[in-house]
C-alpha cells in the first residue's frame, strides 16, 4: 500500500510540510510495510491547467499526476489563505482525473497563523474531496503557528492528532480495499 502525502504550500516556512511529514511518519511507524512519499508542491513545476492533454506538458505535471494516480491513500495538507486551500493545490487537483481519488481514503491537514480559518477544512477541503468521491477520514487536523517552536511541531496534543490521522488513514484504506470505487448510479438513489 502506498500512502502519498501532499504539501500544498508554496512558502518557505515549511509548517505544512512538517505536519504532513509527521503524519506520514506516524503511519509508517505503526505500519512499517507501507510505502510513504511526500510530494511537496514547492519542489515541483506544475503548469497551470490550460486544456492540453497531460502528455503535452513539458514540466513535472505528468509525473506528479501519475504519482497521485498510483497512490492508494493520501494525507493532503495546505495552508489556509482567504478561507480556503492554496491555488497551487487547486491547480494540481484540476489536473487530477476523478478516478485518481475516487474510492480512496484522504486525511486532511490545514495550517494557519491562528484558529481563524479552522472551519475551512469542513467547508472547502471536504467539499472538493466529496466531488472526487474520496473517503475523507474523520479527525482532520488544523495546526496553528503557535503549535510550532523554531520550526518544530511542539504541541503534543496536535502531534497526537496527526499520529491518529496518519494511522487512521491506513486503517480505513485497508478496511475499504476491494469495495466499489464509485458511488451507485443515480437511478439507484431515486428508486422508491
Rosetta silent file (secondary structure, phi, psi, omega in degrees, C-alpha in Angstrom):
SEQUENCE: XXXXXXXXXXXXXXXXXXXXXXXXXXXXXXXXXXXXXXXXXXXXXXXXXXXXXXXXXXXXXXXXXXXXXXXXXXXXXXXXXXXXXXXXXXXXXXXXXXXXXXXXXXXXXXXXXXXXXXXXXXXXXXXXXXXXXXXXXXXXXXXXXXXXXXXXXXXXXXXXXXXXXXXXXXXXXXXXXXXXXXXXXXXXXXXX
SCORE:     score description
SCORE:     0.000 S_00000001
   1 L     0.000  137.322  179.221    0.000    0.000    0.000 S_00000001
   2 E  -112.894  123.552  176.570    1.269    3.471   -0.905 S_00000001
   3 E  -105.412  116.957 -179.475    0.419    6.485    1.257 S_00000001
   4 E  -104.779  124.841  172.436    1.124    9.759   -0.533 S_00000001
   5 E   -96.234  138.430  177.963    1.451   12.980    1.418 S_00000001
   6 E  -124.427  122.634  174.920    0.876   16.215   -0.465 S_00000001
   7 E  -102.453  112.972 -176.025    2.038   19.555    0.901 S_00000001
   8 L   -89.188   14.090 -178.868    0.137   22.303   -0.910 S_00000001
   9 L   -88.639  143.957  175.043    2.208   25.162    0.475 S_00000001
  10 L  -110.585    4.041 -178.735    4.412   27.329   -1.707 S_00000001
  11 L   -90.401  164.356 -176.977    6.002   29.248    1.202 S_00000001
  12 L   -84.842   -9.443 -175.284    9.408   28.662    2.742 S_00000001
  13 L   -62.086  -36.773  176.731    8.186   28.282    6.344 S_00000001
  14 L    79.363    8.718 -177.726    7.644   24.556    5.895 S_00000001
  15 H   -64.867  -42.663  179.430    4.931   24.228    8.558 S_00000001
  16 H   -65.060  -45.945  178.024    2.520   22.393    6.288 S_00000001
  17 H   -57.984  -44.037  179.644    5.241   20.072    5.050 S_00000001
  18 H   -59.839  -44.604 -179.391    6.309   19.387    8.652 S_00000001
  19 H   -65.274  -44.955  179.555    2.750   18.496    9.695 S_00000001
  20 H   -64.299  -43.596 -179.896    2.165   16.218    6.689 S_00000001
  21 H   -63.589  -37.432  178.328    5.549   14.524    7.162 S_00000001
  22 H   -61.216  -45.578  179.593    4.807   13.951   10.848 S_00000001
  23 H   -66.419  -38.874  175.937    1.535   12.181    9.985 S_00000001
  24 H   -60.889  -46.495 -178.937    3.265   10.138    7.247 S_00000001
  25 H   -63.632  -37.523  178.006    5.998    9.066    9.666 S_00000001
  26 H   -63.585  -42.524  178.218    3.406    8.098   12.283 S_00000001
  27 H   -62.360  -44.767 -179.998    1.610    5.888    9.757 S_00000001
  28 H   -66.505  -33.588  177.803    4.895    4.271    8.743 S_00000001
  29 H   -62.983  -38.056  179.013    5.825    3.810   12.394 S_00000001
  30 H   -83.905  -32.762 -177.488    2.714    1.736   13.014 S_00000001
  31 L  -124.670   77.849 -173.943    2.680    0.055    9.602 S_00000001
  32 L   -63.467  -15.906 -179.402    6.330   -0.356    8.542 S_00000001
  33 L   -80.610  -12.528 -179.262    5.331   -2.349    5.461 S_00000001
  34 L   -79.363  156.071  174.526    3.596    0.595    3.756 S_00000001
  35 E   -98.421  131.255  176.235    5.351    2.828    1.264 S_00000001
  36 E  -120.017  151.143  175.011    5.222    6.546    2.012 S_00000001
  37 E  -150.611  143.875  176.395    6.177    9.507   -0.122 S_00000001
  38 E  -110.095  124.011  175.742    5.884   13.249    0.344 S_00000001
  39 E  -104.020  107.386 -179.061    5.007   15.375   -2.651 S_00000001
  40 E   -99.660  113.089 -175.489    5.943   18.981   -1.844 S_00000001
  41 H   -63.778  -19.309  174.998    4.417   21.306   -4.429 S_00000001
  42 H   -63.979  -28.443 -173.972    7.188   23.862   -3.732 S_00000001
  43 H   -94.634    2.407 -176.783    9.650   21.461   -5.294 S_00000001
  44 L  -123.591  145.702  175.753    7.672   20.730   -8.462 S_00000001
  45 L  -100.186  104.231 -179.693    6.902   22.737  -11.562 S_00000001
  46 L  -113.773  120.293 -177.269    3.234   22.129  -12.309 S_00000001
  47 L   -68.420  151.572  171.215    1.783   24.056  -15.232 S_00000001
  48 L   -64.726  136.153  179.036   -1.471   25.926  -14.993 S_00000001
  49 L   -61.079  124.772 -179.131   -4.210   23.786  -16.439 S_00000001
  50 L  -133.002   14.460  174.796   -4.871   25.073  -19.957 S_00000001
  51 L    96.201   -9.894  177.875   -6.787   22.277  -21.668 S_00000001
  52 L   -69.867  158.811  171.615   -3.852   20.408  -23.215 S_00000001
  53 L   -64.214  148.597 -177.832   -3.551   16.664  -22.860 S_00000001
  54 H   -55.121  -38.372 -177.462   -1.468   15.709  -19.839 S_00000001
  55 H   -67.638  -14.104 -178.267    1.262   14.250  -22.039 S_00000001
  56 H   -85.987  -10.695  178.310    1.795   17.635  -23.727 S_00000001
  57 L   -77.815  135.308 -175.785    3.111   19.374  -20.592 S_00000001
  58 L  -101.086   17.168 -178.909    6.911   19.606  -20.613 S_00000001
  59 L  -118.359 -148.379 -177.919    7.402   20.073  -16.869 S_00000001
  60 L   -80.794   -5.684 -172.602    6.676   17.967  -13.763 S_00000001
  61 H   -54.025  -53.892 -178.001    2.927   17.935  -14.342 S_00000001
  62 H   -59.863  -41.053 -178.989    2.558   14.467  -15.949 S_00000001
  63 H   -67.158  -38.484  179.110    4.817   12.795  -13.376 S_00000001
  64 H   -66.709  -45.157  178.595    3.084   14.419  -10.422 S_00000001
  65 H   -61.775  -39.031  178.095   -0.362   13.405  -11.672 S_00000001
  66 H   -62.348  -40.308  177.150    0.934    9.862  -12.187 S_00000001
  67 H   -59.096  -43.275  179.536    2.143    9.783   -8.549 S_00000001
  68 H   -64.059  -44.143 -178.296   -1.336   10.767   -7.410 S_00000001
  69 H   -63.331  -33.222 -176.541   -2.963    8.136   -9.615 S_00000001
  70 H   -82.504  -16.193 -177.342   -0.708    5.352   -8.269 S_00000001
  71 L   -73.338  151.233  179.196   -1.257    6.126   -4.583 S_00000001
  72 L   -95.674  -27.544  178.872   -3.690    4.068   -2.524 S_00000001
  73 E  -157.197  168.375 -167.229   -4.428    6.689    0.136 S_00000001
  74 E  -141.866  149.967  162.954   -3.465   10.262    0.956 S_00000001
  75 E  -121.719  113.529 -175.406   -2.588   12.833    3.579 S_00000001
  76 E  -115.572  125.581 -179.089   -3.189   16.224    1.989 S_00000001
  77 E  -124.241  148.460  177.431   -2.133   19.427    3.692 S_00000001
  78 E  -154.881  143.711  166.269   -2.443   23.081    2.820 S_00000001
  79 E   -69.574  156.592  179.688   -2.141   26.430    4.498 S_00000001
  80 L  -103.305  118.270  176.309   -5.411   28.297    4.508 S_00000001
  81 E  -120.663  131.891  177.778   -5.407   31.566    2.572 S_00000001
  82 L    52.963   35.503  173.948   -8.521   33.663    2.121 S_00000001
  83 L    84.284    9.301 -179.186  -10.627   30.915    3.685 S_00000001
  84 E  -153.030  177.254  178.402   -9.505   28.002    1.502 S_00000001
  85 L   -69.695  169.271 -172.337   -6.619   25.786    0.408 S_00000001
  86 L   -71.007  157.966  173.787   -3.895   27.187   -1.845 S_00000001
  87 H   -63.581  -32.857  178.607   -4.141   27.890   -5.558 S_00000001
  88 H   -63.037  -42.501  177.301   -1.180   25.549   -6.093 S_00000001
  89 H   -68.929  -39.866  177.532   -3.151   22.659   -4.599 S_00000001
  90 H   -60.301  -42.112  179.389   -6.260   23.662   -6.546 S_00000001
  91 H   -62.375  -43.650  176.878   -4.229   23.650   -9.765 S_00000001
  92 H   -60.043  -46.893 -179.741   -2.943   20.143   -9.029 S_00000001
  93 H   -62.714  -30.688  176.262   -6.462   18.924   -8.291 S_00000001
  94 H   -64.865  -32.061  179.026   -7.629   20.473  -11.573 S_00000001
  95 H   -78.268  -27.972 -171.771   -5.117   18.246  -13.396 S_00000001
  96 L   -77.178  128.067  177.367   -6.009   15.079  -11.486 S_00000001
  97 L   -69.570  152.803 -178.941   -8.674   12.868  -13.078 S_00000001
  98 H   -50.237  -42.617 -174.937  -11.694   11.938  -10.982 S_00000001
  99 H   -65.975  -19.263 -177.716  -10.655    8.286  -10.872 S_00000001
 100 H   -66.182  -30.909 -179.358   -7.333    9.114   -9.166 S_00000001
 101 L  -112.539  -13.739 -175.247   -9.056    9.825   -5.835 S_00000001
 102 L   -58.418  125.679  177.204  -12.381    8.038   -6.285 S_00000001
 103 L    74.565    7.001  179.593  -12.950    5.490   -3.548 S_00000001
 104 L  -103.736  156.590 -177.128   -9.620    6.255   -1.873 S_00000001
 105 E   -90.833  135.643 -179.054   -9.094    7.472    1.688 S_00000001
 106 E  -129.257  130.336  170.671   -7.846   11.009    2.288 S_00000001
 107 E  -103.641  138.125 -174.543   -6.753   12.598    5.552 S_00000001
 108 E  -111.500  134.227  178.412   -6.867   16.389    5.646 S_00000001
 109 E  -130.663  130.814  176.059   -4.419   18.720    7.373 S_00000001
 110 E  -126.307  148.935  176.705   -4.627   22.511    7.318 S_00000001
 111 E  -124.547  151.277  178.862   -2.268   25.094    8.742 S_00000001
 112 E  -160.653  160.935 -179.375   -2.881   28.707    9.603 S_00000001
 113 L   -62.427  -40.924  179.832   -1.456   31.610   11.551 S_00000001
 114 L  -136.943 -176.767  178.445   -4.327   31.441   14.048 S_00000001
 115 H   -75.023   -0.402 -173.967   -7.505   29.428   14.609 S_00000001
 116 H   -50.420  -37.630 -174.022   -9.356   31.949   12.419 S_00000001
 117 H  -111.004   21.852 -174.537   -9.745   29.587    9.435 S_00000001
 118 L   -62.298  -25.443  179.445  -10.086   26.178   11.075 S_00000001
 119 L   -74.122   -9.765  178.521  -13.540   25.639    9.536 S_00000001
 120 H   -60.812  -28.981  176.625  -12.023   25.752    6.051 S_00000001
 121 H   -58.302  -47.350 -177.192  -11.290   22.034    6.387 S_00000001
 122 H   -78.081  -34.773 -175.013  -15.011   21.285    6.586 S_00000001
 123 H   -87.803  -25.684 -175.776  -16.296   23.972    4.250 S_00000001
 124 H  -116.552  -55.951 -175.459  -13.675   23.835    1.500 S_00000001
 125 H   -62.453  -50.036 -178.657  -11.389   20.817    1.741 S_00000001
 126 H   -62.833  -35.512 -177.931  -14.082   18.206    2.395 S_00000001
 127 H   -63.105  -44.286 -179.583  -16.242   19.593   -0.394 S_00000001
 128 H   -69.886  -34.114  177.135  -13.626   19.091   -3.108 S_00000001
 129 H   -68.012  -34.771  176.208  -12.833   15.591   -1.788 S_00000001
 130 H   -64.217  -38.137  177.761  -16.557   14.779   -1.927 S_00000001
 131 H   -60.293  -37.145  178.607  -16.583   15.840   -5.579 S_00000001
 132 L   -77.303   -3.818 -174.513  -13.821   13.281   -6.199 S_00000001
 133 L    59.434   36.828  175.330  -15.896   10.638   -4.335 S_00000001
 134 L   -88.274  154.871  173.301  -12.998   10.144   -1.928 S_00000001
 135 E   -90.527  117.190  178.637  -13.487    8.875    1.608 S_00000001
 136 E   -91.382  122.160  179.419  -12.388   11.613    3.996 S_00000001
 137 L   -65.165  141.123  175.547  -11.030   10.188    7.229 S_00000001
 138 L   -68.775  157.247  176.150  -12.603   11.628   10.366 S_00000001
 139 L    86.214   36.508  174.604  -10.439   13.741   12.594 S_00000001
 140 L   -53.311  155.596 -174.256   -8.886   16.250   10.215 S_00000001
 141 E  -121.714  130.823  174.807   -6.160   18.315   11.881 S_00000001
 142 E  -111.211  125.328 -175.022   -5.767   22.091   11.950 S_00000001
 143 E  -117.149  125.428  179.551   -2.317   23.307   13.031 S_00000001
 144 E   -96.370  160.155  176.593   -1.658   26.887   14.121 S_00000001
 145 H   -55.658  -34.760 -178.851    1.646   28.746   14.100 S_00000001
 146 H   -65.125  -15.968  179.306    1.584   28.684   17.915 S_00000001
 147 H   -80.333   -4.155  179.949    1.899   24.879   17.779 S_00000001
 148 E  -109.027  147.383  170.732    5.452   25.266   16.440 S_00000001
 149 E  -130.520  115.696  179.647    8.641   26.215   18.247 S_00000001
 150 L    51.281   50.095  176.561   11.585   27.101   15.986 S_00000001
 151 L    68.540    7.274  176.765   10.020   25.251   13.022 S_00000001
 152 E  -105.551  139.777  177.478    9.453   22.100   15.109 S_00000001
 153 E   -73.459  106.594 -170.347    5.962   20.821   15.862 S_00000001
 154 L  -102.249  -22.119 -175.537    5.955   21.269   19.640 S_00000001
 155 L   -76.710  114.832 -175.172    2.315   20.901   20.692 S_00000001
 156 H   -66.662  -33.955  178.290    1.861   17.323   21.949 S_00000001
 157 H   -63.204  -44.519  178.557   -1.920   17.374   21.501 S_00000001
 158 H   -66.040  -40.284  177.581   -1.533   18.300   17.816 S_00000001
 159 H   -58.940  -43.185  179.088    1.219   15.710   17.410 S_00000001
 160 H   -64.974  -40.053  177.720   -1.146   13.060   18.809 S_00000001
 161 H   -63.530  -40.308  177.443   -3.932   14.155   16.451 S_00000001
 162 H   -66.701  -37.837  175.550   -1.541   13.905   13.487 S_00000001
 163 H   -59.551  -49.477 -178.580   -0.451   10.428   14.671 S_00000001
 164 H   -61.850  -39.758  179.710   -4.072    9.312   14.865 S_00000001
 165 H   -66.225  -48.114  179.650   -4.851   10.757   11.440 S_00000001
 166 H   -58.243  -47.574  179.061   -1.855    9.129    9.750 S_00000001
 167 H   -67.172  -39.896 -178.640   -2.606    5.740   11.284 S_00000001
 168 H   -63.917  -36.767  178.393   -6.345    6.111   10.719 S_00000001
 169 H   -61.311  -44.455 -179.819   -5.963    6.769    7.003 S_00000001
 170 H   -67.095  -44.536  178.999   -4.075    3.490    6.563 S_00000001
 171 H   -59.004  -46.568 -179.700   -6.514    1.527    8.741 S_00000001
 172 H   -66.066  -40.605  178.191   -9.517    2.873    6.858 S_00000001
 173 H   -61.447  -39.671  178.094   -7.887    2.286    3.468 S_00000001
 174 H   -65.260  -42.420  179.941   -7.222   -1.336    4.429 S_00000001
 175 H   -64.152  -32.880 -176.140  -10.813   -1.842    5.564 S_00000001
 176 H   -91.184   -4.193  179.591  -12.151   -0.406    2.307 S_00000001
 177 L   -56.747  133.480  178.275   -9.862   -2.375   -0.040 S_00000001
 178 L    88.230   -4.748  177.114  -11.952   -4.232   -2.576 S_00000001
 179 L   -83.477  156.389  179.484  -15.070   -2.101   -2.153 S_00000001
 180 L   -56.935  136.949 -176.805  -16.577   -0.421   -5.216 S_00000001
 181 L   -81.337  -21.411 -176.944  -14.685    2.761   -6.029 S_00000001
 182 L  -116.064  155.187  179.325  -17.599    4.676   -7.426 S_00000001
 183 L   -69.672  160.435  177.256  -20.995    5.507   -5.959 S_00000001
 184 L   -62.243  155.684  179.039  -24.056    3.650   -7.214 S_00000001
 185 L   -58.571  152.083 -178.210  -25.723    5.121  -10.303 S_00000001
 186 H   -53.089  -35.977 -179.107  -28.109    7.991   -9.661 S_00000001
 187 H   -58.566  -34.517  179.874  -31.059    5.749  -10.599 S_00000001
 188 H   -66.020  -27.451 -179.371  -30.316    3.562   -7.558 S_00000001
 189 H   -81.935  -21.455 -172.923  -30.760    6.574   -5.274 S_00000001
 190 H  -100.480   -6.141  178.348  -34.102    7.610   -6.763 S_00000001
 191 L   -71.746  144.888 -178.727  -35.964    4.274   -6.683 S_00000001
 192 L   -95.701    0.000    0.000  -38.669    4.061   -4.088 S_00000001
